[in-house]
Amino acid sequence: HLQRGGSPTAFDRILATRFGIAAIDLVHQGQFGRMVAIQGNEIVSVPLKDVVGKRKTVDLKLYEIATVFFG
């Protein structure tokens, strides 16, 4: 997740709803120790042990392009 300011967009609200539904589905299925994530346009569940302590970095070139548009 890349933190940004401002009011949530429609995409932000829909994504949050999709994440919430997927998280509740995991609990309902008794699948604990997992987190929801997005891969492409699909909501998936990932074991926490696979992600704890890992960091996904932002490509510096993409960050520089974003600063041109968003400051």
ChimeraX attribute file (.defattr): number of C-alpha atoms within 10 A of each C-alpha:
attribute: neighborCount
match mode: 1-to-1
recipient: residues
	/A:1	5
	/A:2	5
	/A:3	4
	/A:4	7
	/A:5	5
	/A:6	5
	/A:7	7
	/A:8	10
	/A:9	9
	/A:10	9
	/A:11	9
	/A:12	11
	/A:13	11
	/A:14	12
	/A:15	15
	/A:16	12
	/A:17	12
	/A:18	16
	/A:19	19
	/A:20	13
	/A:21	13
	/A:22	18
	/A:23	21
	/A:24	12
	/A:25	12
	/A:26	17
	/A:27	12
	/A:28	10
	/A:29	9
	/A:30	9
	/A:31	14
	/A:32	12
	/A:33	12
	/A:34	17
	/A:35	17
	/A:36	18
	/A:37	16
	/A:38	13
	/A:39	9
	/A:40	7
	/A:41	7
	/A:42	9
	/A:43	16
	/A:44	15
	/A:45	18
	/A:46	14
	/A:47	13
	/A:48	13
	/A:49	11
	/A:50	9
	/A:51	12
	/A:52	8
	/A:53	7
	/A:54	8
	/A:55	7
	/A:56	7
	/A:57	7
	/A:58	9
	/A:59	8
	/A:60	9
	/A:61	8
	/A:62	9
	/A:63	10
	/A:64	12
	/A:65	11
	/A:66	11
	/A:67	9
	/A:68	8
	/A:69	7
	/A:70	7
	/A:71	7
